[in-house]
Amino acid sequence: MNTKDRFLKALNREVPDRLPVTTHHIMPYFLAKYFGNKSYQEFFEEYALDPIEWVIDYKPETASGEFFDPKHNDPGFLEARRICTDSWYFDEEVLKTDNSGITKKFKIITPEKTLEMILKADQQSTWVIEHLIKDKKDIDIIAKYMVKPKCNTDTINAIAAKIGNKALVRGHIICFDGFGQPGCWQDASCIYGIQDLIMATFEDPEWVHELLSILKSRKLGYIESLDGADYDLLELGGGDASTTVISPEIFEKFVIFESLIR
C-alpha cells in the first residue's frame, strides 16, 4: 500500500496495511538547527515516516480589485501570500530587535481606521503582545473591508500531480491576516485574546456570535473556492477551543453552534 492510500484508509476509518506514522508539522527551526537545513521530505525519508506535503496558495480576484501584498513576497511557515485591496492592505513596523527576537507592529489599513497588533517572534515561534481588536466596534471595520481570499487550485493541483502517491497533500482553512489559525474560535482568540473572549461569552454573547460569524464568512468564501482542489486533508480548529481552555458549555454554545449555521 502506498503512503497516500495508507493515510486515506486510516482517515476513512478503514484498515490500512499498517498505521500511518508521521508528524503534525515540522518546524523550520528544527530543520535548521538539528537537521542541517534539509527539506521536509528528506526528514520523512531519514526517519522512514509517511510523508506529508503542506501547501496553501491564494489567487487574487483582479476583476474585484484584489492584488498580492507587494511586501509579502516570502510567506512564513504555513502561510500564503496575503491578498489586498485598496481598502484592506498591510504595513509592518519593527519596534525592537534584540537577542530575544524581533517585535513588530502589524497594521491593517482601511479607509476608516488602521487596526494594529503587536507581534513578538524568535527562532521558534511568534506570539501576540497586543491584540488587534481593542474596541468592540472594530469588528464592523473588519466585516466591511476584509478580503476573502480564494484558493489557487492550479497551484494545489500541480503540486498534487507532482507528488502523486508519495505523500498526503495537506492544507488548512484560511487564517486571519497577520496572525490567526484555521478555526473561527481560534481566529477570534488570536485577534481579541482568549481571556477577554471567554469573558465576553458571559458579558456580551451576541457580540461574540457576531465576531465569529464575520470570521466564518471569510472562511466559507475560501471553502467554496476549493472545488476541484486536489487536497487530501484540510485542517480546521485550534487549541483555544480545547477542553483545557474553555468549558464544554462555551464549546457547545459558540464553537459548535457557529460551525453548524450558515
C-alpha positions in Angstrom: 0.0 0.0 0.0 1.4 3.4 -0.9 1.6 6.4 1.5 -1.5 8.2 0.2 -3.6 5.0 0.3 -2.4 4.3 3.8 -3.4 7.8 5.0 -6.7 7.8 3.3 -7.7 4.4 4.6 -6.9 5.5 8.1 -8.8 8.8 7.7 -11.8 6.9 6.4 -11.7 4.6 9.4 -10.8 1.6 7.2 -7.9 -0.8 7.8 -4.6 0.1 6.1 -1.6 -2.3 5.8 -0.2 -0.6 8.9 -0.9 2.5 10.9 0.5 5.7 9.2 3.3 7.2 11.2 4.1 10.9 10.7 4.3 14.3 12.3 1.7 17.1 12.8 4.2 19.7 11.5 8.0 20.1 11.3 9.2 23.5 12.4 11.7 25.3 10.2 13.8 26.0 13.3 14.2 22.2 13.9 15.2 21.6 10.4 17.8 24.4 10.5 19.3 23.6 13.9 19.1 19.9 14.1 18.8 18.6 10.6 21.3 20.6 8.5 18.6 22.7 6.7 17.4 19.7 4.9 13.9 19.6 3.5 10.7 18.2 5.0 10.7 15.3 2.6 14.4 14.5 3.5 13.3 14.4 7.1 10.5 12.0 6.4 12.8 9.8 4.4 15.5 9.8 7.0 13.2 8.6 9.7 11.1 6.3 7.5 7.9 8.2 8.2 4.8 8.6 6.0 5.4 12.0 4.2 3.0 15.0 4.2 3.2 17.8 1.6 1.9 21.0 3.1 0.7 23.6 0.6 -1.6 26.6 0.6 -1.9 29.2 -2.1 -4.3 32.1 -2.8 -5.4 33.7 -6.0 -6.5 37.3 -6.1 -9.7 38.2 -8.0 -8.2 41.0 -10.0 -11.5 42.0 -11.5 -12.7 42.8 -8.0 -9.6 45.0 -7.3 -7.6 42.3 -5.4 -3.9 42.0 -5.6 -1.0 40.3 -3.8 0.6 42.2 -0.9 3.8 43.6 -2.6 5.6 43.5 0.8 4.8 39.8 1.4 6.9 38.1 -1.1 8.3 35.5 1.3 5.4 34.0 3.3 6.3 32.4 6.6 5.6 29.0 8.0 2.4 27.5 6.5 1.4 30.9 5.1 0.3 32.0 1.6 0.9 35.5 0.1 -1.6 37.9 1.5 -4.3 39.4 -0.7 -5.0 43.1 -0.5 -7.4 45.7 -1.9 -7.2 49.5 -1.9 -9.4 49.3 1.2 -7.6 46.5 3.1 -3.8 46.5 2.9 -0.9 46.0 5.3 2.1 47.5 6.8 4.7 46.4 9.4 6.9 48.5 11.6 9.8 47.0 13.5 9.6 48.2 17.1 12.6 46.3 18.6 15.2 43.8 17.7 17.4 42.2 20.3 18.8 38.8 21.4 15.3 37.6 22.4 13.9 38.2 18.9 12.0 40.8 16.9 9.0 42.9 17.9 6.8 44.2 15.1 3.6 46.3 14.8 1.4 44.8 12.2 -1.1 47.2 10.6 -4.3 46.6 8.6 -5.1 49.9 6.8 -8.7 50.6 5.8 -10.4 53.9 4.7 -12.0 54.3 8.2 -9.4 53.1 10.6 -6.0 51.4 10.9 -6.1 48.2 13.0 -2.9 47.3 14.8 -1.5 44.4 16.7 2.0 43.8 18.1 3.7 40.5 17.5 6.9 39.1 19.0 8.9 36.4 17.2 12.0 34.4 17.9 13.5 31.5 16.0 11.0 29.0 17.4 7.6 30.8 17.3 5.5 34.0 17.0 3.1 35.3 19.6 0.8 38.3 20.3 1.9 41.1 22.6 -1.1 43.4 21.7 -4.3 42.1 20.1 -5.9 43.6 17.0 -9.4 44.2 18.4 -9.2 47.0 21.0 -12.8 48.3 20.6 -15.8 46.1 20.0 -16.8 48.3 17.1 -13.6 47.2 15.3 -15.4 44.1 14.1 -17.6 46.4 12.0 -14.5 47.6 10.2 -13.3 44.0 9.7 -16.7 42.9 8.3 -16.9 45.9 5.9 -13.4 45.7 4.4 -11.7 42.4 5.0 -10.7 40.4 1.9 -11.9 36.8 1.5 -9.1 35.0 -0.3 -9.8 32.2 -2.8 -7.8 29.0 -3.2 -5.4 28.8 -6.2 -6.5 25.4 -7.3 -4.0 25.4 -10.2 -1.1 25.5 -7.7 -2.5 22.9 -5.4 -3.3 20.5 -8.3 0.2 20.9 -9.9 1.9 20.0 -6.6 -0.5 17.1 -6.0 0.2 15.8 -9.5 3.9 16.0 -8.9 3.7 14.3 -5.5 1.4 11.5 -6.8 1.1 8.7 -4.2 4.3 9.6 -2.4 2.7 11.9 0.3 -0.6 13.2 1.7 -1.4 16.6 0.3 -2.5 18.8 3.2 -3.6 22.4 3.7 -5.7 24.3 6.1 -8.7 26.7 6.1 -7.5 30.3 5.9 -6.4 32.2 9.0 -6.9 35.8 9.8 -4.3 38.1 8.2 -1.2 38.7 10.2 -1.8 36.2 13.0 -4.5 33.6 13.2 -5.5 29.9 12.9 -7.9 27.9 10.9 -10.9 27.7 13.3 -13.3 30.6 13.8 -13.0 30.5 17.6 -9.2 30.3 17.4 -9.0 33.2 15.0 -11.2 35.2 17.4 -8.9 34.3 20.2 -5.8 35.4 18.2 -7.1 38.8 17.4 -9.0 39.6 20.7 -7.3 37.5 23.3 -8.6 34.2 24.9 -9.3 35.7 28.4 -11.3 38.6 27.0 -13.1 36.3 24.6 -14.1 33.9 27.4 -15.4 36.8 29.5 -17.3 38.2 26.5 -19.3 35.0 26.2 -20.8 35.8 29.5 -21.0 39.6 29.3 -21.8 40.1 25.6 -22.6 36.8 23.9 -24.3 38.5 20.9 -21.1 40.3 20.1 -19.1 37.1 20.3 -21.5 35.4 17.9 -21.3 38.4 15.6 -17.5 38.2 15.6 -17.5 34.5 14.9 -20.0 34.9 12.1 -17.8 37.6 10.5 -14.7 35.3 10.6 -16.7 32.4 9.4 -18.0 34.3 6.3 -14.3 34.7 5.3 -13.6 31.0 5.8 -16.7 30.0 3.9 -15.6 32.1 0.9 -12.4 30.2 0.9 -14.1 26.8 1.3 -16.4 27.5 -1.6 -13.4 28.1 -3.8 -11.9 24.7 -3.0 -14.0 22.9 -5.7 -11.6 20.9 -7.8 -8.6 21.3 -5.5 -6.7 18.0 -5.0 -6.3 18.2 -1.3 -6.3 15.0 0.7 -6.8 16.8 4.1 -7.7 20.2 5.3 -7.0 21.4 8.9 -9.6 23.3 10.9 -9.6 24.2 14.6 -7.1 25.5 17.2 -6.0 24.8 20.8 -8.1 27.6 22.4 -11.2 25.5 21.6 -9.9 22.6 23.6 -11.2 21.4 27.0 -8.1 22.6 28.7 -9.0 26.2 27.8 -12.8 26.5 27.6 -15.8 24.8 29.2 -18.0 22.3 27.4 -20.8 24.9 27.6 -18.7 27.5 25.8 -17.7 24.9 23.2 -21.3 23.9 22.6 -22.8 27.4 22.5 -20.1 29.2 20.5 -17.6 26.8 18.8 -20.1 24.1 17.7 -23.1 26.4 17.3 -21.2 28.7 14.8 -19.9 25.8 12.8 -23.5 24.4 12.3 -25.2 27.6 10.9 -24.7 29.4 7.7 
